[in-house]
Amino acid sequence: LITRAFRSQFVIPDFQDFIKDIEEMYWTAKSITDGKVASYIPQLARANSDNWGVSVCTIDGQRFSIGDVNVPFTLQSCSKPLTYAMALETLGPDVVHQYVGTEPSGRNFNELVLDHNMKPHNPMINAGAILVCSLLKSLDKPEMTLAEKFDYVMSFFSRLAGNEVLGFNNAVFLSEREAADRNYALGFYMREHKCYPDKTNLRECMDFYFQCCSMEANCDIMTIMAATLANGGICPITDEKVLRPDSVRNVLSLMHSCGMYDYSGQFAFKVGLPAKSGVSGAMLIVVPNVMGICTWSPPLDPLGNSCRGLQFCEELIKRFNFHKY
Ligand code: DON
């Protein structure tokens, strides 16, 4: 890092100027009062609408954070690209995609629907993520108990985040599990259609999915994960090779086409970057070969994306040439 600094070889050489733009965009988005915090899970309804944080981390480890970047939030659906990445890494894409497709569903994230092969459409919606959890549980180190598997996944996520330690919100987990009629319906519907590998214990698999949604981190931690994805799978903070480049390509492709719920097509058109949102109001945004970004603000638009996060991304594309096309 220091050698590159002396030679001015950073991917964003004028980082101080860049920070000024991020600050302006942060304050503009802060004044937005649109949106409602998610309330379908009682514990999520307790989120504070005023929280707003933005963290960036470049592929060469330059970092900047502004706002509520140290306040923990639950990963929710931002865990979906991470569990998918882990499944690709441990099982390989051929095995994973025997069970789950790569097509946007064009429907809500928790819609009771499978594709024409009777597989979940993709790993970024609930059905696909529940399926990926079953693969991680039943095919990769199947001898592990659920407790051991939880630790195993946590430490994998932590490696993506430069060895930062993630938390777990038990109240959200319990609330999530209590309010999960739709997810159970999806789980049983997939069992009816023999979507899971043999020996899948559905109750364990559902608990595992709720646990992944209830893991906790903050913007500062999540931005490192996004930066690892931006950097071809090598964590810019530890230099550890956490993911193979082909796993990263698959994860980013599906974040690009399916990561923003039913707004994914419009987001791909307007912003042109792979991203994933979660109902806690977090967004992971990847500028490939440049940087990772994490934004967090709980109020959501009717499609479930963070209002401030979306406005921030649209402004980012106006100011910088980051749109893929
Ligand atoms: O209801 C659920 O399954 C959620 N806890 C998942 C959350 C989420 O962010 C929705 N995403 N696709």
Residues whose N, C-alpha, C, O or C-beta is under 5 A from the ligand:
A	BS01	DON	Q76 S77 F109 M124 I125 N126 C213 S277 G278 V279
